Structures are given as C-alpha cells and as structure tokens.
Amino acid sequence: MTPETLAEKVLSATRTAFETLGLDAAVLPTQTAVERPRDPKHGDYASNIALQTAKKAGTNPRALAEKIAENLAAHAGVAKVDIAGPGFLNITLDAAAAGEIAGKIVAAGSAYGTNNSMEGVFANLEFVSANPTGPIHAGGTRWAAMGDSLARVMRASGAKLTAEYYVNDAGAQIEHFAGSLLARAKGEPTPENGYVGAYIDDIAADVLKRRPDALSAENPLDVFRSVGLELMLEEIKGTLADFGTHFDVFFSEKGLHERGELDKAVDRLTELGHVFEADGALWLRTTEFGDDKDRVLKNSKGGWTYFASDCAYYLDKRERGFEKLVLMLGADHHGYVGRMQAISQAFGDEPGTLEILIGQFVNLLKNGEPIRLSKRAGNMITLNDVVEAVGVDAARYALTRYSADSTIDLDIDLWTKHGNENPVYYVQYAHARTSGVLRNAVERGVEKGESYDAALLTHPRESDLLKALAEFPAVVATAAELREPHRVARYAEELAAAYHRFQHDCRVLPFPDEETTPVNQARLWVVDATRVVLANALGLLGVSAPERM
C-alpha cells in the first residue's frame, strides 16, 4: 500500500464518520496526506485529519478520531489504528499491505516517482543565462546542476516545462568582448573594460582560423563580434551538454531588438498607464508595484536600457503561453527581484506568475583552502574547473544537494573520496550493491519469480526500507512544488542508509548449500525495488547509477 492509497482510505473513513455523526461533509478537504511518525513505535503512518476538521464541523476531535479509527481499521491492509493525544491517528499496516510496494515499484520501473501534482502547468524555467563573453563560472555551474535537476523534478511531476537560456548578446559587454578579441588578434594590450584570460587568446585565434580575412575585413570589429560570439556560445553549449544540462531554447536578446519587441513592450506598458517621461528619458513607474525606485526604459540619448530588454523578454515569454515563469538568479542579483516582480505586475499579471530563486555562492576548496583563480579564465573558477576537480557526477550531486539559499563549500578532498563520507559515493555504492545482489542471484540460479509473498516481509529493517521506498513519489512532488531539488538528494541518502542496514541484517540470497525460500524471493523483490528507486532518484539529479564500483 502506498502512502497515497492509505491517505485516500483515511479520507474515505473520515467521510463515513461524518455521515454517521451527522456532520457537514462540506468542511472536508478534497484530499489529505499521511506522514511517517518519528518514533516507529507509533505505527507506520500518522494522520491529523480529525484535528483539522473537528472544529470546523463543531465536534470533539477525539470523538471524531475514534469514529474514523473504527472505519479505517475495517479497510483491508490496515492492521490497527491507535489514537494519540487530542485526536492523532497512528496507523499500522499489515505486512502484506506494506510489502506490496516492492512489486509496484518493479512494475513501474523508470516511471516510479512520477506524479501529476503539476499536471496542466505550462512553465518556463530560465537558469544559468551567463553572458556569452567567457566560460561559465562556479555560480553558473551551481545553476547548471540545480536548474537542470529542478526541470527534471517538475517534468516528473507533470509540468509541461521549457528550460531556457537567455543569451545576453546585445549591449556594452558584447562590444568590450569583441574589442578584447580584436586587440589580442593584433597583439595589442587589452582595452579598458576588456576581458582577460587565456580563453580570449584562444577564441581570437579561432576567429582567425574560421575567418582568415578577419583583420583585413572592412570592419574587423564586426567580424570578431559575430564570429567570437558564435564560438563562445558553441563552447558554452558544449560545456553544458558535457555536464548533462539540457536547454530546450537558447533565446537571443539581440533578437528582441531586431524584431522590435522592445517597442512593443513599451507600447503595451504605455497603454496600461505605467510609462512616463522625465529628464529627457522614458521611465516605467515600478514604484507603484513595490520597487525601490522607478526604472529607465530609454535613456536621454535615445538608447534602450537592459531593463527595457527585461520587459520585452518577460512579455515574450507570456505571449508564448507560459503561465508560470521561474527565474534562477545568482547571489549578486538580489536587486533584480523587486524590479522583475514590478515588471510582472505592470503587465497585469497576478502575484506568483513570476517566481525568482536566488542562489548563493560556491567556494571551491583544496586542503581546506579556497581556490580563487582559473588557469584559463584568469580571474574566476569555471564549470570546467569544477568538473576537472571532482568529476561530473560529484559536481552535480554536490551542487544540487544543498538548498539554493545556502553557500556551498565544495571540498575537492571530500567529493573525490571513495568512501561513505562522500555522499554521492554512498548513494551510488548502494545502487551498485543492489545490482550486485541481483547479478549474483542470476549467476547462482536464484530466481525471484513472477510474484512474491509480501506478508513474509516482517523484519524491522524490511519495514523501514519499504516505507522509505513508498515515500519517493511524495518527495519528488514536494521538490517540484517547493522548487527544492536538494530534497531528492537527501532522500537518496536516507534510502541508501536504509538499504545498507537492510542488507546487513537481512540475508537476501541463501547459502550455497541451502534451498531458495519464499523469504529469499521476497527480499529479492525488495532489492530490485531499491535499485529502481535509487536509479530514478539519481536520474532526477542528472547523476549516473553505476552497476559496479
């Protein structure tokens, strides 16, 4: 029995109790949930539905809980229901009902964990969006891991989601980038406000390989701008792909300008009465929507601002039909929250249409000391530096394991260890152990069969593992709802721990001189179910699930 199935039984028993007691069923929720109690002695699951509804119904919660318990205990698979305190329901399942989950998981395979909690949500998730003027830095690396994992959990929860990268290919930083490339190609010093690092020399050389006539062209700067951006974006895309990060759309800021979308956005905002002129410039009255000051759309010289591009880009997303916009920004973008939310409200959207997640910094450590410089980028740590230090799996897991609002100290010494203190190794090793048991069973001719007797799974370690397996869909749904993919990583570690304890205390395969028993077969189903869930959890994190280690 899954927690979701049990929750439905609890709600059904509550409806019956309301009918028996003559209470108004209109106060009942459309759905409820059950939770695992902290103390296993209090049963397998707990519900506070009596406490939630009794006051609204005008009755005593303890009396209501007693009637619900009576009805619930009559359901198949429920061994007993105890009442604690003022009306908490502590529910114990019989072994057969608890053990059924293993078979359901094996049957579902890679689909186990998917749910419909976000079904019908048409969402756009924008993350990384680093300027195409250099390699992706460590902060962008965090979003490359966490953003991609968030996209996976939201899709697993039923959302129709587009992962998008905003290419800032218009503005002053692009001119500085082009000027830096041209100067290096000529062997000249980097211009003021230019970009430095070995990568500038590399790209400048690659521009000349692709366009040998670049320096003799009518306008060399135009050539280095267009070809340099093309090369830099190709490198960024390749780096992200190698990191396992997928984007459905790479959206060009320059395209907004070329299609006249900035004018369109300002016209719309003007019609809505939020645009005004002052000091020769065009402004958006964002203070009406909680921003700390009004923002310039077009300066006194007639030039568009980045803010105007933000307005046009927001409108473009909404006109593409996205109902939920999730934007992931770095720690140095706190100031953008107020202005971006003001844009959303200025266009007439409800609060919550735009969600902004702010991620904190990543510090790369070696021997306990921070590593501050990249050999290639010159003044920052890049995604490739992180991967080179710890590998793709460890980097993705480490960067997704913590909530976005916490600073990460990524210790190279820890994340490259082949031991249980390394969280990704610990989880991957659990998956490898399950695969090893199943492989050994085949080699020894021990078959788990087409079915198993779930009532035989009575050992406390079996019970703990089965309950942990049953929680996975709810973990995925919560991670999607709260935009917190780190919950999947922490769950995977708890599941791995439950499996290691199970394998230590419960012999799965018979000794060579023993016959295979129904208990051995039932436990093989549990092992296989654990393998499935660990692989699915790691998959949501973009981390591999090795069969051997």
C-alpha positions as CSV (number, residue, x, y, z in Angstrom):
1,M,0.0,0.0,0.0
2,T,1.4,3.4,-0.9
3,P,1.0,6.5,1.3
4,E,-1.3,8.0,-1.3
5,T,-3.5,4.9,-1.3
6,L,-3.6,5.0,2.5
7,A,-4.4,8.7,2.5
8,E,-7.4,8.0,0.3
9,K,-8.6,5.4,2.8
10,V,-8.2,7.9,5.6
11,L,-10.3,10.4,3.8
12,S,-12.9,7.8,2.9
13,A,-13.1,6.7,6.6
14,T,-13.5,10.3,7.6
15,R,-16.4,10.9,5.2
16,T,-18.1,7.8,6.6
17,A,-17.6,9.1,10.1
18,F,-19.1,12.4,9.2
19,E,-22.2,10.7,7.7
20,T,-22.5,8.5,10.9
21,L,-22.2,11.5,13.2
22,G,-24.5,13.7,11.1
23,L,-21.7,16.3,10.4
24,D,-21.5,18.6,7.4
25,A,-19.1,17.0,5.0
26,A,-18.6,20.3,3.1
27,V,-15.8,21.1,5.6
28,L,-13.8,18.1,4.5
29,P,-10.7,18.6,2.2
30,T,-10.7,17.2,-1.3
31,Q,-7.5,15.3,-0.4
32,T,-5.3,14.6,2.6
33,A,-1.9,13.1,3.4
34,V,-0.3,10.8,5.9
35,E,3.2,11.1,7.4
36,R,5.7,8.7,8.9
37,P,5.9,9.3,12.7
38,R,9.3,10.0,14.1
39,D,9.0,7.1,16.5
40,P,8.3,3.7,14.7
41,K,6.6,2.6,17.9
42,H,3.7,4.9,17.0
43,G,2.9,2.9,13.8
44,D,3.7,3.1,10.2
45,Y,1.9,6.4,9.4
46,A,0.0,9.2,11.1
47,S,-2.8,11.5,10.2
48,N,-4.2,14.6,11.9
49,I,-7.4,14.9,9.8
50,A,-9.6,14.7,12.9
51,L,-7.8,17.7,14.4
52,Q,-8.0,19.6,11.1
53,T,-11.8,19.1,10.6
54,A,-13.4,18.7,14.1
55,K,-13.6,22.4,15.0
56,K,-15.0,23.3,11.6
57,A,-17.6,20.6,12.0
58,G,-18.4,21.6,15.6
59,T,-17.5,18.3,17.2
60,N,-14.8,16.9,19.6
61,P,-11.7,15.9,17.8
62,R,-11.1,12.9,20.0
63,A,-14.6,11.6,19.4
64,L,-14.2,12.2,15.7
65,A,-10.9,10.4,15.7
66,E,-12.4,7.3,17.4
67,K,-15.1,7.0,14.7
68,I,-12.5,7.5,11.9
69,A,-10.3,4.8,13.5
70,E,-13.2,2.4,13.7
71,N,-13.9,2.9,10.0
72,L,-10.3,2.8,8.9
73,A,-9.5,-0.4,10.8
74,A,-12.1,-2.1,8.7
75,H,-10.1,-1.4,5.5
76,A,-8.0,-4.2,4.0
77,G,-4.3,-3.8,4.7
78,V,-4.8,-1.8,7.9
79,A,-3.7,-3.8,11.0
80,K,-4.7,-1.3,13.7
81,V,-5.3,2.3,14.3
82,D,-4.4,3.9,17.6
83,I,-5.5,7.4,18.8
84,A,-2.9,9.6,20.5
85,G,-3.4,12.9,22.3
86,P,-6.4,15.0,21.3
87,G,-7.0,13.1,18.1
88,F,-3.9,12.0,16.2
89,L,-4.4,8.7,14.2
90,N,-1.4,6.3,14.4
91,I,-1.9,3.7,11.7
92,T,-0.1,0.3,11.4
93,L,-0.3,-1.7,8.2
94,D,-0.2,-5.4,8.0
95,A,3.0,-6.8,6.5
96,A,1.3,-7.9,3.2
97,A,-0.1,-4.4,2.6
98,A,3.3,-2.7,3.4
99,G,5.2,-5.2,1.3
100,E,3.1,-4.7,-1.9
101,I,5.0,-1.6,-2.7
102,A,8.1,-3.5,-3.9
103,G,6.1,-5.2,-6.6
104,K,4.5,-2.0,-7.7
105,I,7.9,-0.2,-8.0
106,V,9.5,-3.0,-10.0
107,A,6.4,-3.0,-12.4
108,A,6.6,0.8,-12.8
109,G,10.3,0.9,-13.4
110,S,11.6,4.2,-14.5
111,A,8.1,5.7,-14.2
112,Y,8.1,5.2,-10.4
113,G,8.3,8.5,-8.7
114,T,6.4,10.4,-11.4
115,N,3.2,12.1,-10.3
116,N,0.6,14.5,-11.5
117,S,1.0,17.2,-8.9
118,M,1.9,19.8,-11.5
119,E,-0.3,18.5,-14.3
120,G,-1.6,21.3,-16.5
121,V,1.2,23.7,-15.5
122,F,2.8,25.3,-18.6
123,A,6.1,26.6,-17.2
124,N,9.2,28.3,-18.3
125,L,12.4,27.8,-16.3
126,E,15.3,30.1,-17.0
127,F,18.6,29.4,-15.5
128,V,22.4,29.9,-16.0
129,S,22.0,32.6,-18.7
130,A,25.6,33.7,-18.2
131,N,26.9,36.4,-20.6
132,P,28.4,34.8,-23.7
133,T,31.7,36.7,-23.0
134,G,33.5,33.9,-21.2
135,P,33.3,30.4,-19.7
136,I,30.5,29.6,-17.2
137,H,31.8,30.4,-13.7
138,A,31.2,28.5,-10.5
139,G,28.0,30.3,-9.7
140,G,26.6,29.4,-13.1
141,T,27.8,25.9,-12.5
142,R,25.5,25.6,-9.5
143,W,22.5,26.7,-11.5
144,A,23.5,24.3,-14.3
145,A,23.2,21.5,-11.9
146,M,20.3,22.7,-9.7
147,G,18.3,24.2,-12.6
148,D,18.5,21.1,-14.7
149,S,17.5,18.9,-11.7
150,L,14.6,21.2,-11.0
151,A,13.5,20.9,-14.6
152,R,13.6,17.1,-14.2
153,V,11.6,17.0,-11.0
154,M,9.0,19.5,-12.3
155,R,8.6,17.4,-15.5
156,A,8.4,14.2,-13.4
157,S,5.5,15.9,-11.5
158,G,3.6,16.5,-14.7
159,A,4.6,20.1,-15.6
160,K,4.9,21.0,-19.3
161,L,8.2,22.8,-18.9
162,T,10.6,24.6,-21.2
163,A,14.2,25.0,-20.0
164,E,15.6,28.3,-21.4
165,Y,18.9,30.1,-21.6
166,Y,18.8,33.8,-22.2
167,V,21.8,34.8,-24.3
168,N,22.8,38.4,-23.5
169,D,24.2,39.1,-26.9
170,A,23.4,42.8,-27.0
171,G,24.8,45.7,-25.1
172,A,28.1,47.2,-24.0
173,Q,29.6,43.9,-22.6
174,I,29.5,42.4,-26.1
175,E,31.4,45.4,-27.5
176,H,34.0,45.0,-24.8
177,F,34.3,41.3,-25.6
178,A,34.7,42.0,-29.4
179,G,37.2,44.7,-28.7
180,S,39.2,42.4,-26.5
181,L,39.3,39.7,-29.2
182,L,40.4,42.1,-31.8
183,A,43.2,43.5,-29.6
184,R,44.6,40.1,-28.8
185,A,44.4,39.1,-32.5
186,K,46.5,42.2,-33.3
187,G,48.9,41.5,-30.4
188,E,47.8,44.7,-28.7
189,P,47.1,45.3,-24.9
190,T,43.6,44.5,-23.6
191,P,41.4,47.7,-23.9
192,E,39.9,49.4,-20.9
193,N,36.9,47.4,-19.6
194,G,38.1,44.5,-21.7
195,Y,38.1,40.8,-20.9
196,V,41.3,38.9,-19.9
197,G,42.3,35.3,-19.6
198,A,43.8,32.6,-21.8
199,Y,40.4,31.9,-23.3
200,I,40.4,35.3,-25.0
201,D,43.7,34.4,-26.8
202,D,42.1,31.0,-27.8
203,I,38.9,32.5,-29.2
204,A,40.8,35.3,-31.0
205,A,43.0,32.6,-32.7
206,D,39.8,30.5,-33.5
207,V,38.2,33.6,-35.1
208,L,41.2,33.9,-37.4
209,K,41.0,30.2,-38.2
210,R,37.3,30.5,-39.2
211,R,37.8,33.8,-40.9
212,P,41.4,34.3,-42.1
213,D,40.4,37.6,-43.6
214,A,39.1,39.0,-40.2
215,L,41.8,41.5,-39.7
216,S,41.6,42.8,-43.3
217,A,37.8,43.0,-43.4
218,E,36.1,46.3,-43.9
219,N,35.1,46.3,-40.3
220,P,37.2,43.8,-38.3
221,L,35.3,44.6,-35.1
222,D,32.1,43.3,-36.6
223,V,33.7,40.1,-37.6
224,F,35.2,39.5,-34.2
225,R,31.9,40.3,-32.6
226,S,29.8,37.9,-34.7
227,V,32.3,35.1,-35.0
228,G,33.6,35.5,-31.4
229,L,30.0,35.3,-30.0
230,E,29.3,32.2,-32.2
231,L,32.4,30.5,-30.9
232,M,31.8,31.4,-27.3
233,L,28.2,30.2,-27.4
234,E,29.3,27.0,-29.1
235,E,31.7,26.4,-26.2
236,I,29.1,27.2,-23.6
237,K,26.6,24.8,-25.2
238,G,29.2,22.1,-25.4
239,T,30.3,22.6,-21.8
240,L,26.6,22.4,-20.6
241,A,26.0,19.3,-22.7
242,D,29.0,17.6,-21.3
243,F,27.7,18.5,-17.8
244,G,24.4,16.8,-18.6
245,T,22.5,20.1,-18.6
246,H,19.8,20.4,-21.3
247,F,18.2,23.5,-22.6
248,D,15.2,23.5,-24.9
249,V,15.7,27.1,-26.0
250,F,18.6,29.5,-26.3
251,F,16.9,32.8,-26.6
252,S,18.8,35.8,-28.1
253,E,18.5,39.2,-26.5
254,K,19.6,40.7,-29.8
255,G,16.6,39.1,-31.5
256,L,14.3,41.1,-29.2
257,H,15.8,44.3,-30.6
258,E,15.7,43.1,-34.2
259,R,12.1,42.1,-34.0
260,G,11.0,45.4,-32.4
261,E,9.9,43.7,-29.3
262,L,11.2,46.4,-27.0
263,D,8.9,49.0,-28.7
264,K,6.1,46.5,-28.5
265,A,6.6,46.0,-24.7
266,V,6.8,49.8,-24.0
267,D,3.7,50.4,-26.1
268,R,1.8,47.8,-24.0
269,L,3.1,49.3,-20.8
270,T,2.1,52.8,-22.0
271,E,-1.4,51.7,-22.8
272,L,-1.6,50.3,-19.3
273,G,-0.7,53.8,-18.0
274,H,2.7,52.9,-16.3
275,V,5.1,54.8,-18.6
276,F,6.2,58.5,-18.2
277,E,8.8,60.9,-19.4
278,A,11.2,62.8,-17.2
279,D,14.6,64.4,-17.7
280,G,14.5,63.5,-21.4
281,A,14.2,59.8,-20.6
282,L,11.4,57.2,-20.8
283,W,10.6,55.6,-17.4
284,L,8.5,52.7,-16.1
285,R,6.7,53.6,-12.8
286,T,7.8,50.5,-10.9
287,T,7.5,52.1,-7.5
288,E,3.7,51.5,-7.9
289,F,4.5,47.8,-7.7
290,G,6.9,47.8,-4.7
291,D,10.2,48.6,-6.4
292,D,12.5,50.9,-4.5
293,K,12.7,53.4,-7.5
294,D,11.3,53.9,-11.0
295,R,13.3,52.4,-13.8
296,V,14.6,53.9,-17.1
297,L,13.4,52.2,-20.3
298,K,15.1,54.5,-22.8
299,N,17.8,57.0,-21.7
300,S,18.1,60.7,-22.7
301,K,20.2,59.8,-25.7
302,G,17.5,57.5,-27.1
303,G,19.2,54.3,-26.2
304,W,17.5,51.2,-24.8
305,T,18.4,50.0,-21.3
306,Y,18.9,46.5,-20.1
307,F,15.7,47.0,-18.1
308,A,13.7,47.6,-21.4
309,S,15.1,44.2,-22.7
310,D,13.9,42.6,-19.4
311,C,10.4,44.0,-20.0
312,A,10.3,42.8,-23.6
313,Y,11.7,39.3,-22.7
314,Y,9.1,38.9,-19.9
315,L,6.3,39.8,-22.3
316,D,7.7,37.5,-25.0
317,K,7.5,34.6,-22.5
318,R,4.0,35.3,-21.5
319,E,2.9,35.6,-25.2
320,R,4.4,32.2,-25.9
321,G,1.8,30.9,-23.5
322,F,3.8,30.3,-20.3
323,E,1.6,30.6,-17.2
324,K,4.4,30.1,-14.7
325,L,7.8,31.8,-15.1
326,V,10.6,30.6,-12.8
327,L,13.8,32.6,-12.9
328,M,17.0,31.4,-11.2
329,L,19.5,34.2,-10.4
330,G,22.9,34.4,-8.7
331,A,23.6,35.9,-5.3
332,D,24.7,39.2,-6.8
333,H,21.3,39.7,-8.4
334,H,19.2,40.4,-5.2
335,G,18.5,43.8,-6.5
336,Y,16.7,42.4,-9.6
337,V,13.9,40.8,-7.6
338,G,11.9,43.9,-6.9
339,R,12.2,45.3,-10.4
340,M,11.4,41.9,-12.1
341,Q,8.3,41.5,-9.9
342,A,7.3,45.0,-10.8
343,I,7.5,44.2,-14.5
344,S,5.2,41.2,-14.0
345,Q,2.6,43.3,-12.1
346,A,2.9,46.2,-14.5
347,F,1.8,43.9,-17.3
348,G,-1.2,43.0,-15.2
349,D,-0.1,39.5,-14.0
350,E,-1.1,38.1,-10.7
351,P,1.5,37.7,-7.9
352,G,3.1,34.3,-8.2
353,T,3.2,34.3,-12.0
354,L,6.9,35.1,-11.8
355,E,9.0,33.2,-9.2
356,I,12.6,34.2,-8.6
357,L,15.1,31.9,-6.9
358,I,18.3,33.4,-5.6
359,G,21.3,31.1,-5.3
360,Q,24.3,31.7,-3.0
361,F,28.0,31.4,-3.8
362,V,30.1,28.4,-4.4
363,N,33.6,28.1,-2.9
364,L,35.9,25.5,-4.3
365,L,38.3,24.2,-1.6
366,K,41.5,22.2,-1.7
367,N,43.3,21.2,1.5
368,G,40.7,23.3,3.3
369,E,41.8,26.5,1.4
370,P,39.7,28.3,-1.2
371,I,40.8,28.1,-4.9
372,R,40.3,31.5,-6.3
373,L,41.8,31.6,-9.8
374,S,41.3,29.6,-13.0
375,K,44.2,28.8,-15.3
376,R,42.1,29.6,-18.3
377,A,39.7,32.3,-17.2
378,G,42.3,34.2,-15.2
379,N,40.0,35.6,-12.5
380,M,37.3,33.1,-11.7
381,I,36.6,29.4,-11.2
382,T,34.7,27.9,-14.1
383,L,32.4,24.9,-14.7
384,N,35.2,23.0,-16.4
385,D,37.5,23.7,-13.4
386,V,34.8,22.2,-11.1
387,V,34.3,19.1,-13.3
388,E,38.1,18.6,-13.7
389,A,38.5,18.7,-9.9
390,V,35.7,16.3,-8.9
391,G,34.0,14.8,-12.0
392,V,30.5,15.4,-13.4
393,D,28.6,13.1,-11.0
394,A,30.2,14.5,-7.8
395,A,29.9,18.1,-9.1
396,R,26.2,17.8,-10.0
397,Y,25.4,16.0,-6.8
398,A,27.3,18.4,-4.6
399,L,25.8,21.4,-6.2
400,T,22.2,20.1,-6.0
401,R,22.5,18.6,-2.5
402,Y,22.0,21.9,-0.7
403,S,19.2,24.4,-0.7
404,A,19.7,27.4,-3.1
405,D,19.9,29.9,-0.2
406,S,22.9,28.2,1.4
407,T,26.5,28.9,0.4
408,I,28.4,25.8,-0.7
409,D,32.0,25.0,0.3
410,L,32.8,22.3,-2.3
411,D,35.7,20.4,-0.8
412,I,37.6,18.6,-3.5
413,D,39.2,16.2,-1.0
414,L,35.7,15.1,0.3
415,W,34.0,14.8,-3.1
416,T,36.7,12.7,-4.7
417,K,36.9,10.1,-1.8
418,H,35.8,6.6,-2.4
419,G,34.2,6.2,0.9
420,N,30.9,6.5,2.8
421,E,31.8,10.1,3.9
422,N,31.3,11.1,0.3
423,P,27.5,11.4,-0.2
424,V,27.4,10.7,-3.9
425,Y,29.7,7.7,-3.5
426,Y,27.5,6.5,-0.6
427,V,24.3,6.6,-2.8
428,Q,26.0,5.2,-5.9
429,Y,27.5,2.4,-3.9
430,A,24.1,1.4,-2.6
431,H,22.8,1.2,-6.2
432,A,25.9,-0.9,-7.1
433,R,25.2,-3.2,-4.2
434,T,21.6,-3.8,-5.3
435,S,22.9,-4.5,-8.8
436,G,25.5,-6.9,-7.4
437,V,23.0,-8.9,-5.4
438,L,20.7,-9.3,-8.4
439,R,23.6,-10.2,-10.6
440,N,24.8,-12.8,-8.1
441,A,21.3,-14.2,-7.9
442,V,21.2,-14.8,-11.7
443,E,24.7,-16.4,-11.6
444,R,23.6,-18.8,-8.8
445,G,20.3,-19.6,-10.4
446,V,18.2,-17.9,-7.7
447,E,15.1,-16.5,-9.2
448,K,12.8,-14.0,-7.6
449,G,9.9,-15.4,-9.6
450,E,6.8,-13.7,-11.1
451,S,5.4,-12.8,-7.7
452,Y,6.2,-12.9,-4.0
453,D,4.5,-13.3,-0.7
454,A,4.6,-9.8,0.7
455,A,3.4,-11.0,4.1
456,L,6.8,-12.5,4.7
457,L,8.5,-9.1,4.8
458,T,8.2,-8.7,8.6
459,H,11.7,-7.8,9.7
460,P,12.0,-4.2,11.1
461,R,14.8,-3.4,8.5
462,E,12.5,-4.6,5.7
463,S,9.7,-2.5,7.1
464,D,11.9,0.6,7.3
465,L,13.2,0.1,3.8
466,L,9.7,-0.4,2.3
467,K,8.4,2.7,3.9
468,A,11.3,4.7,2.6
469,L,10.7,3.3,-0.9
470,A,7.0,4.3,-0.7
471,E,7.8,7.9,0.0
472,F,9.6,8.6,-3.2
473,P,6.7,10.0,-5.3
474,A,5.8,12.4,-2.5
475,V,9.4,13.6,-2.2
476,V,9.5,14.3,-6.0
477,A,6.2,16.2,-5.8
478,T,7.4,18.3,-2.8
479,A,10.7,19.0,-4.5
480,A,8.8,20.3,-7.6
481,E,6.3,22.3,-5.6
482,L,8.8,24.0,-3.4
483,R,11.5,24.3,-6.2
484,E,13.9,22.3,-4.0
485,P,15.6,19.5,-5.9
486,H,18.0,19.1,-3.0
487,R,15.2,17.1,-1.3
488,V,15.7,14.3,-3.8
489,A,19.4,14.1,-2.9
490,R,18.8,14.0,0.8
491,Y,16.1,11.4,0.3
492,A,18.5,9.2,-1.8
493,E,21.0,9.3,1.1
494,E,18.3,8.2,3.6
495,L,17.2,5.4,1.2
496,A,20.8,4.3,0.7
497,A,21.2,4.2,4.5
498,A,18.0,2.1,4.9
499,Y,19.2,-0.3,2.2
500,H,22.7,-0.7,3.8
501,R,21.1,-1.5,7.1
502,F,18.7,-4.0,5.4
503,Q,21.4,-5.8,3.6
504,H,23.5,-6.0,6.8
505,D,20.7,-7.5,8.9
506,C,18.6,-9.5,6.3
507,R,20.3,-12.2,4.3
508,V,18.9,-12.0,0.8
509,L,20.5,-14.9,-1.0
510,P,20.6,-18.4,0.5
511,F,23.9,-20.0,1.4
512,P,25.3,-22.2,-1.5
513,D,24.2,-25.4,0.3
514,E,20.7,-24.1,1.1
515,E,17.4,-24.1,-0.9
516,T,15.9,-20.9,-2.1
517,T,13.0,-20.0,0.2
518,P,10.0,-17.7,-0.4
519,V,11.7,-15.2,2.0
520,N,14.7,-15.1,-0.2
521,Q,12.5,-14.4,-3.2
522,A,10.5,-11.7,-1.4
523,R,13.7,-10.0,-0.4
524,L,15.0,-10.1,-4.0
525,W,11.9,-8.1,-4.9
526,V,12.8,-5.5,-2.3
527,V,16.4,-5.3,-3.6
528,D,15.1,-4.8,-7.1
529,A,12.7,-2.1,-6.0
530,T,15.5,-0.3,-4.2
531,R,17.6,-0.5,-7.3
532,V,14.8,1.1,-9.3
533,V,14.3,4.0,-6.9
534,L,17.9,4.8,-6.4
535,A,18.4,4.9,-10.1
536,N,15.4,7.1,-10.6
537,A,16.5,9.5,-7.8
538,L,20.0,9.8,-9.2
539,G,18.5,10.3,-12.7
540,L,16.5,13.3,-11.4
541,L,19.8,14.7,-10.2
542,G,21.5,14.0,-13.5
543,V,23.9,11.6,-11.8
544,S,24.8,8.1,-13.1
545,A,23.7,4.9,-11.3
546,P,26.7,2.5,-11.7
547,E,26.1,-1.2,-11.5
548,R,29.7,-1.9,-10.4
549,M,32.1,0.2,-8.2
